[in-house]
Amino acid sequence: MNISVELTLLPLHNHFEIPIKSFIKKLRGLGFKVLENPMSTQIYGEYDALMASLQEAIKDSFENESAVVLNMKIIKGDRSGYVPSF
């Protein structure tokens, strides 16, 4: 089963750019399709493989930050080709 995941990492300190860029680079290196925009990062793949990889990437980021929030949305299906029809 394929899924689409939207992630927003929010380090709770003034030097937020470095941990966000580091997290995105980790996601890019996982071998899945990754799309980025100024508000969030989307990653697409097979459920079991993607969730296992995300678990490690999230844990690494949490271990390296004293205070951080991660917002995550998971949609069943690969929505990477979505094009608005309006």
C-alpha positions in Angstrom: 0.0 0.0 0.0 1.4 3.4 -1.0 1.1 6.5 1.2 1.7 10.2 1.0 3.1 11.9 4.1 3.3 15.7 4.8 5.8 16.7 7.4 6.5 20.0 9.1 9.4 20.2 11.6 9.3 23.0 14.1 12.3 23.5 16.3 11.4 25.7 19.3 14.3 28.1 19.2 15.7 31.0 17.2 18.2 28.9 15.2 15.6 26.8 13.4 17.0 26.7 9.9 19.9 24.3 10.5 17.8 21.5 12.0 15.1 21.9 9.4 17.6 21.7 6.5 19.2 18.7 8.2 15.9 16.9 8.5 15.0 17.6 4.8 18.4 16.3 3.7 17.8 13.1 5.7 14.4 12.7 4.0 16.0 13.2 0.6 18.5 10.4 1.3 15.9 7.8 2.2 15.3 6.8 -1.5 11.7 7.9 -1.7 10.1 10.7 -3.8 10.3 13.9 -1.9 8.7 17.3 -2.7 9.3 20.4 -0.8 7.6 23.8 -0.4 8.1 26.7 2.0 5.6 25.3 4.5 6.2 21.5 4.5 7.8 18.5 2.9 5.9 15.7 1.3 7.3 12.2 0.9 5.8 9.3 -1.0 6.3 5.5 -0.9 5.3 2.1 0.3 3.8 2.2 3.8 6.0 -0.2 5.7 9.3 0.9 4.1 8.5 4.6 4.4 7.2 4.5 8.0 10.3 2.5 9.1 12.6 5.1 7.5 10.6 8.0 8.8 10.8 6.6 12.3 14.6 6.7 12.2 14.8 10.2 10.7 12.3 11.6 13.2 14.1 10.0 16.1 17.5 11.4 15.0 16.0 14.9 14.8 14.3 14.6 18.2 17.6 13.4 19.8 19.5 16.4 18.4 17.0 19.0 19.5 16.1 20.1 23.0 12.6 21.2 22.0 10.9 20.4 18.7 7.4 19.7 17.3 6.7 17.5 14.2 3.4 17.8 12.4 2.6 14.8 10.2 -0.3 14.0 7.9 -0.6 10.6 6.3 -2.9 9.9 3.3 -3.5 6.5 1.9 -2.4 6.5 -1.7 0.3 8.2 -3.7 -0.8 11.8 -4.2 2.5 13.0 -5.8 0.9 13.5 -9.2 -2.0 15.7 -7.9 -3.0 18.5 -10.1 -5.8 20.9 -9.1 -8.8 20.7 -11.5 -10.3 24.1 -10.8 
